[in-house]
Amino acid sequence: MSSGQSNQSIQERAQQQLGALDKELSRYGPLNQFEQQTSVPKVYVVLGLGALYFFLVFFNIAGEFLVNTAGFAIPAYYSLEALFSAGKSDDTQWLTYWVVYAFFTVIESAINAVYWFPFYYVFKFVFVLWMALPQTGGAQLVFRSLLQPLFAKFFDGGNTTSGNLRAQADKATGKSL
């Protein structure tokens, strides 16, 4: 395969991805209106804003704010959407995300990681996106491989009933079933 053919196939794949992104973005009315008013393709606007966002995070210009916004705002929207939907699988996905995100936030604040790792917010941004995107299943992977083994023994799903936190709390408050 010559270099010209591989470049062409890369260009074709890039055009296909841009077309798929454009189709997905067409679902959002404000982006369509913006495109009509300015004649700037919505795909370029979204990619440009995404590049600017990443640039700001990379150079730590309001990195903490931007990463926390990505970690809160987008998942909060999808969590609300999940609560208003009839299915339960999306509820489980977003509940898992919030448990993992909360655990990560507590650990992060305890070790003050930002001062120990260069480009910390870039890595945190990628980690948060990986956890939040349903396609990657990152939060479920972290939960099943780290948090579930650590905490399962304290809840109904664990193997021991003497370690069950809810049973102990109910017993202490007199709410035995």
Steps between C-alpha positions, in 0.01 A plus 500: 500500500650831398516808718246676276248219551543498877465877514186480293350234725586712807332798337198288411474369856533854639221617269284207610559588867422866434182396319394277790572780748306747286204261492514464880528877552201558271281377785569825688292793380721780633801363308294483180384860552857614565615330180223665297568847643880493468557255211765332717452121505392384846759222491781756476350708781476198732848373409645850541339545842618154601856584391487831691368319807780244485758777440385679814509179703842404359655832600309502831310818423204443733577127471335402827180689414482364145568138599252513787242656268548210258484257793179653637297672228492236227440204734238703692306558178510132409416401858186714491414356160543150648274581795223607265533194278313175560804269482722418794830419324581867447418571866752236605760638262474855636474395864818300451666803340410724795623249758834459320533876439430575868754240614757640258432856618549408866826317425615786278439761769673286764824466303486845336597336172519818294831595661660160450429427133586718201207545261271364769186663361563356153510150646200569723306636201571187296415282801170680564400473134596133496287439809203704377466374144260206482696360205812449711337368818783650706302563819367144498851363450641704790206404720522127426877476523568735793201614701285187495773276643577763767145570614284198410541342842331802661178478298220250430682372193797391712554151633481588870192625679689610812683762294184640345501876569127543442413218741732647762352849455144364522590305813661806661197719428246235591366464146536121485281333243 
